[in-house]
C-alpha cells in the first residue's frame, strides 16, 4: 500500500482534469457531435452544451441571472449588447496561437473593434427554404420575400409556411421586402412591417426557430423562413430518407440578414482556461472546417477553406458571391427605447 500511494498521488491530477467541464451556451445544431468528441479527447475534459434558438432568448436568460456558462456564441448585434452591458471578459490573444487563421475580412468587426472580446466562428444567411418540387408544381417564385408576405402566393400555401420566432429577423425580412434597410429603426417603417406581418400571419402554420428543419425534410411544410445552415441540414435529411421531393433554398432578391457568430467568454466564466482551449481548438483549420462540412455554415477561417468539400464551398447561399454580399446586412444593437417599442409590436403580432 505504501508503494502504491505515491503512484496514486501522481494520478490524482489526471483524474481531476478528466472531470473538468466546459459549459457552452450555443445555438441549436451548431457544433457537430464529431467535433465535440474530438475536443473532449484532446482536452481530457467534458463539453456540456445548453442551447438557445434566438439571440433575444439568450440575452433574456442572462439578464434574468443565468450563470455558470464559460462560452457563448452570439451574433454580432448581441455581442455589441453584451459588451455594452459589461457582461464579457476580454479574450487573451496569447492563449490563441491559431488566431492568425481568421480571415482578415472578419477581423476588427464593427461590433468589437480589435476583436478584444470576440473570435469569429461561423456565418449564416437568413433566407427562404422550400420544397422545390411542390413550389414548381404551384408555379410560385422562390427568390422573393413575397412568398411569405403576399396573400396571392400564400393562398395555395396556407398552413404550410413557417417563419422565425424572432422579432429582429422577421421584422428585418419585412423591412427588406418593403424597400427599407434591415437596420431601419423608423417607427413608421416598423409599423408598416408589423402590418405586413399581420396580413400574412393567418396563412402561416407557426413561428419556429428549429422545428422547421424536420418539418421541411418530412414534407409537412413547403416554405420556411430560416437560417442557411438549417436548410442545408433539411436538404441532407430529405435526401438521406429518400423523400420524393427536393429541398431548395434561396437568398431573396430584396436582400437579407447576414450573421457572423463569434465565441465570447462570459465575465463570470468558471473556466476561462478551458474556454480559451476550446476557441483555439476551433481555430485550427481541420476543426474549423467541420462547421461548414458537417453543419452547413459559412466560414471565416481561411485555414479551413482547403478542407471544405467543394459542394459546400460552391453553394452560394453558404458562401455568397460578391454581388450577393452587397444585398446582405448585419443587424445592429437597439437602444432601450427601440427595444421597448419592438417588444410591444411583437406582442401585437403574436396575440392577434
VENRA-V955094 format. One record per residue. N is the residue number from 0. RES is the residue in three letters. SS is DSSP state (H for helix, E for strand, C for the rest). OMEGA is omega as a letter, one per 20 degrees, with the letter a starting at -180 (none if undefined). D_CENTER is the distance of its C-alpha to the mean C-alpha in Angstrom with 1 decimal. Layout:
N | RES | SS | OMEGA | D_CENTER
N | RES | SS | OMEGA | D_CENTER
This chain:
0 | UNK | C | a | 54.6
1 | UNK | H | r | 55.3
2 | UNK | H | a | 54.3
3 | UNK | H | a | 51.0
4 | UNK | H | r | 50.0
5 | UNK | H | r | 49.2
6 | UNK | H | r | 47.0
7 | UNK | H | r | 45.1
8 | UNK | H | r | 44.6
9 | UNK | H | a | 43.1
10 | UNK | H | a | 40.7
11 | UNK | H | r | 39.5
12 | UNK | H | r | 36.9
13 | UNK | H | r | 35.4
14 | UNK | H | a | 35.2
15 | UNK | H | a | 33.6
16 | UNK | H | a | 31.0
17 | UNK | H | a | 30.1
18 | UNK | C | r | 29.3
19 | UNK | C | a | 27.0
20 | UNK | E | r | 23.5
21 | UNK | E | a | 20.3
22 | UNK | E | a | 18.2
23 | UNK | E | r | 14.4
24 | UNK | E | a | 12.2
25 | UNK | E | r | 8.7
26 | UNK | E | r | 5.9
27 | UNK | C | r | 8.0
28 | UNK | C | a | 8.9
29 | UNK | C | r | 7.4
30 | UNK | C | a | 10.9
31 | UNK | C | r | 13.7
32 | UNK | H | a | 16.9
33 | UNK | H | a | 18.9
34 | UNK | H | a | 17.1
35 | UNK | H | a | 17.5
36 | UNK | H | r | 21.1
37 | UNK | H | r | 22.0
38 | UNK | H | a | 20.8
39 | UNK | H | r | 22.9
40 | UNK | H | a | 25.8
41 | UNK | H | a | 25.7
42 | UNK | H | a | 25.3
43 | UNK | C | a | 27.6
44 | UNK | C | r | 25.4
45 | UNK | E | r | 23.1
46 | UNK | E | r | 19.3
47 | UNK | E | a | 18.5
48 | UNK | E | r | 15.0
49 | UNK | E | a | 14.2
50 | UNK | E | r | 11.2
51 | UNK | E | a | 9.7
52 | UNK | C | r | 8.1
53 | UNK | C | r | 8.0
54 | UNK | H | a | 8.7
55 | UNK | H | r | 12.2
56 | UNK | H | r | 12.7
57 | UNK | H | a | 11.9
58 | UNK | H | a | 14.2
59 | UNK | H | a | 16.8
60 | UNK | H | r | 17.1
61 | UNK | H | r | 17.8
62 | UNK | H | a | 20.1
63 | UNK | C | r | 21.9
64 | UNK | C | r | 22.8
65 | UNK | C | a | 20.5
66 | UNK | C | r | 21.5
67 | UNK | C | r | 21.6
68 | UNK | C | r | 18.2
69 | UNK | C | a | 18.4
70 | UNK | E | r | 14.9
71 | UNK | E | r | 11.8
72 | UNK | C | a | 8.4
73 | UNK | C | r | 7.8
74 | UNK | E | a | 7.0
75 | UNK | H | a | 10.5
76 | UNK | H | r | 12.1
77 | UNK | H | r | 11.5
78 | UNK | H | r | 12.8
79 | UNK | H | r | 15.7
80 | UNK | H | a | 16.4
81 | UNK | H | r | 16.6
82 | UNK | H | a | 18.8
83 | UNK | H | a | 21.0
84 | UNK | C | a | 21.5
85 | UNK | C | a | 22.5
86 | UNK | C | a | 20.1
87 | UNK | E | r | 19.3
88 | UNK | E | a | 21.7
89 | UNK | C | r | 22.1
90 | UNK | C | r | 21.1
91 | UNK | C | a | 24.3
92 | UNK | H | a | 24.2
93 | UNK | H | r | 27.3
94 | UNK | H | a | 25.4
95 | UNK | C | a | 23.0
96 | UNK | C | a | 25.4
97 | UNK | C | r | 22.7
98 | UNK | H | a | 21.0
99 | UNK | H | r | 23.1
100 | UNK | H | r | 20.9
101 | UNK | E | r | 18.2
102 | UNK | C | r | 18.9
103 | UNK | H | r | 20.9
104 | UNK | H | a | 19.0
105 | UNK | H | r | 16.0
106 | UNK | C | r | 18.5
107 | UNK | C | a | 19.9
108 | UNK | C | a | 17.1
109 | UNK | C | a | 18.2
110 | UNK | C | r | 16.2
111 | UNK | C | a | 17.9
112 | UNK | H | r | 21.0
113 | UNK | H | a | 22.2
114 | UNK | H | a | 19.0
115 | UNK | C | a | 21.1
116 | UNK | C | a | 18.3
117 | UNK | E | r | 15.2
118 | UNK | E | a | 14.6
119 | UNK | E | r | 12.0
120 | UNK | E | a | 10.1
121 | UNK | E | r | 7.9
122 | UNK | E | r | 7.3
123 | UNK | E | r | 6.3
124 | UNK | E | r | 8.6
125 | UNK | E | a | 9.1
126 | UNK | E | r | 12.3
127 | UNK | E | r | 15.0
128 | UNK | E | a | 15.4
129 | UNK | E | r | 19.0
130 | UNK | E | a | 22.0
131 | UNK | H | a | 23.6
132 | UNK | H | a | 26.9
133 | UNK | H | a | 27.3
134 | UNK | H | r | 26.3
135 | UNK | H | r | 28.8
136 | UNK | H | a | 31.4
137 | UNK | H | r | 30.8
138 | UNK | C | a | 30.8
139 | UNK | C | r | 27.7
140 | UNK | C | r | 25.7
141 | UNK | C | a | 22.2
142 | UNK | C | a | 21.5
143 | UNK | C | r | 21.6
144 | UNK | C | r | 20.0
145 | UNK | H | a | 23.6
146 | UNK | H | r | 22.7
147 | UNK | H | a | 21.0
148 | UNK | H | a | 23.1
149 | UNK | C | r | 26.7
150 | UNK | H | a | 29.0
151 | UNK | H | r | 30.9
152 | UNK | H | a | 27.9
153 | UNK | H | a | 26.8
154 | UNK | H | r | 30.2
155 | UNK | H | a | 30.1
156 | UNK | H | a | 26.5
157 | UNK | C | a | 27.3
158 | UNK | C | a | 25.5
159 | UNK | C | a | 23.4
160 | UNK | E | r | 20.5
161 | UNK | E | r | 17.3
162 | UNK | E | a | 15.2
163 | UNK | C | r | 12.1
164 | UNK | C | a | 13.4
165 | UNK | C | a | 12.1
166 | UNK | H | a | 15.0
167 | UNK | H | a | 13.2
168 | UNK | H | a | 11.5
169 | UNK | H | r | 14.6
170 | UNK | H | r | 17.0
171 | UNK | H | r | 15.4
172 | UNK | H | r | 16.1
173 | UNK | H | r | 19.5
174 | UNK | H | r | 20.3
175 | UNK | H | r | 19.7
176 | UNK | H | r | 21.8
177 | UNK | C | r | 24.5
178 | UNK | C | a | 24.6
179 | UNK | C | r | 23.1
180 | UNK | C | r | 20.4
181 | UNK | C | r | 16.9
182 | UNK | C | a | 18.0
183 | UNK | C | r | 21.3
184 | UNK | C | r | 22.6
185 | UNK | C | a | 26.0
186 | UNK | H | r | 26.9
187 | UNK | H | r | 28.8
188 | UNK | H | r | 25.9
189 | UNK | H | r | 23.7
190 | UNK | H | r | 26.5
191 | UNK | H | r | 26.8
192 | UNK | H | r | 23.1
193 | UNK | H | a | 23.7
194 | UNK | H | r | 26.8
195 | UNK | H | r | 25.1
196 | UNK | H | a | 22.6
197 | UNK | H | r | 25.5
198 | UNK | H | a | 27.5
199 | UNK | H | a | 25.0
200 | UNK | H | a | 24.0
201 | UNK | C | a | 27.1
202 | UNK | C | a | 26.1
203 | UNK | C | r | 22.6
204 | UNK | C | a | 22.4
205 | UNK | E | r | 19.7
206 | UNK | E | a | 16.6
207 | UNK | C | r | 13.9
208 | UNK | C | a | 10.3
209 | UNK | C | a | 11.0
210 | UNK | H | a | 14.7
211 | UNK | H | r | 14.5
212 | UNK | H | a | 13.7
213 | UNK | H | a | 17.0
214 | UNK | H | r | 18.9
215 | UNK | H | a | 18.2
216 | UNK | H | r | 19.3
217 | UNK | H | a | 22.3
218 | UNK | C | r | 23.4
219 | UNK | C | r | 23.3
220 | UNK | C | a | 21.3
221 | UNK | C | r | 21.8
222 | UNK | E | r | 19.1
223 | UNK | E | r | 15.5
224 | UNK | E | a | 13.4
225 | UNK | E | a | 9.8
226 | UNK | E | a | 7.0
227 | UNK | H | a | 8.9
228 | UNK | H | r | 8.0
229 | UNK | H | r | 9.0
230 | UNK | H | r | 12.0
231 | UNK | H | r | 13.0
232 | UNK | H | r | 13.3
233 | UNK | H | r | 15.2
234 | UNK | H | r | 17.5
235 | UNK | H | a | 18.2
236 | UNK | H | r | 19.0
237 | UNK | H | r | 21.3
238 | UNK | H | a | 23.0
239 | UNK | H | r | 23.6
240 | UNK | C | r | 25.1
241 | UNK | C | a | 27.3
242 | UNK | C | a | 26.4
243 | UNK | C | r | 28.8
244 | UNK | C | r | 26.2
245 | UNK | C | r | 23.6
246 | UNK | E | r | 19.9
247 | UNK | E | r | 19.0
248 | UNK | E | a | 16.2
249 | UNK | E | r | 16.9
250 | UNK | C | a | 15.8
251 | UNK | C | a | 18.3
252 | UNK | C | a | 21.2
253 | UNK | C | a | 21.0
254 | UNK | C | a | 17.8
255 | UNK | E | a | 14.1
256 | UNK | E | r | 11.2
257 | UNK | E | r | 9.8
258 | UNK | E | r | 6.9
259 | UNK | E | a | 7.9
260 | UNK | E | a | 6.4
261 | UNK | E | r | 9.7
262 | UNK | E | r | 11.9
263 | UNK | E | a | 14.2
264 | UNK | E | a | 17.3
265 | UNK | E | a | 18.4
266 | UNK | C | a | 21.8
267 | UNK | C | a | 23.4
268 | UNK | C | r | 21.8
269 | UNK | C | a | 24.5
270 | UNK | C | r | 23.9
271 | UNK | H | r | 22.8
272 | UNK | H | r | 24.7
273 | UNK | H | r | 22.5
274 | UNK | H | r | 19.3
275 | UNK | H | r | 20.8
276 | UNK | H | r | 21.8
277 | UNK | H | r | 18.4
278 | UNK | H | a | 16.9
279 | UNK | H | r | 19.9
280 | UNK | H | a | 19.7
281 | UNK | H | r | 16.2
282 | UNK | H | r | 17.7
283 | UNK | C | a | 20.3
284 | UNK | H | a | 20.1
285 | UNK | H | r | 20.5
286 | UNK | H | r | 17.9
287 | UNK | H | a | 15.4
288 | UNK | H | a | 16.1
289 | UNK | H | a | 14.9
290 | UNK | H | r | 11.2
291 | UNK | H | a | 12.6
292 | UNK | H | a | 15.6
293 | UNK | C | a | 14.4
294 | UNK | C | r | 10.7
295 | UNK | C | r | 11.0
296 | UNK | C | r | 8.5
297 | UNK | E | a | 10.3
298 | UNK | C | r | 12.1
299 | UNK | C | a | 13.7
300 | UNK | E | a | 16.2
301 | UNK | C | r | 19.5
302 | UNK | C | r | 21.1
303 | UNK | C | a | 18.7
304 | UNK | H | a | 19.7
305 | UNK | H | a | 23.0
306 | UNK | H | r | 21.5
307 | UNK | C | a | 18.9
308 | UNK | C | a | 20.6
309 | UNK | H | a | 22.1
310 | UNK | H | r | 20.8
311 | UNK | H | a | 17.2
312 | UNK | H | a | 18.2
313 | UNK | C | a | 20.1
314 | UNK | C | a | 17.5
315 | UNK | C | r | 17.3
316 | UNK | C | r | 14.1
317 | UNK | C | r | 12.3
318 | UNK | C | a | 14.7
319 | UNK | C | r | 16.1
320 | UNK | C | a | 19.8
321 | UNK | H | a | 21.2
322 | UNK | H | a | 22.5
323 | UNK | H | a | 19.2
324 | UNK | H | r | 17.5
325 | UNK | C | a | 20.2
326 | UNK | C | a | 18.8
327 | UNK | E | a | 15.2
328 | UNK | E | r | 14.6
329 | UNK | C | r | 12.3
330 | UNK | C | r | 12.7
331 | UNK | C | r | 15.2
332 | UNK | C | r | 16.3
333 | UNK | C | r | 18.9
334 | UNK | C | a | 22.2
335 | UNK | H | a | 23.6
336 | UNK | H | r | 25.7
337 | UNK | H | r | 22.9
338 | UNK | H | a | 20.8
339 | UNK | H | a | 23.8
340 | UNK | H | r | 24.5
341 | UNK | H | r | 21.0
342 | UNK | H | r | 21.3
343 | UNK | H | r | 24.7
344 | UNK | H | r | 23.6
345 | UNK | H | r | 20.8
346 | UNK | H | r | 23.5
347 | UNK | H | a | 25.7
348 | UNK | H | a | 23.2
349 | UNK | H | a | 22.6
350 | UNK | H | a | 26.3
351 | UNK | C | none | 28.1
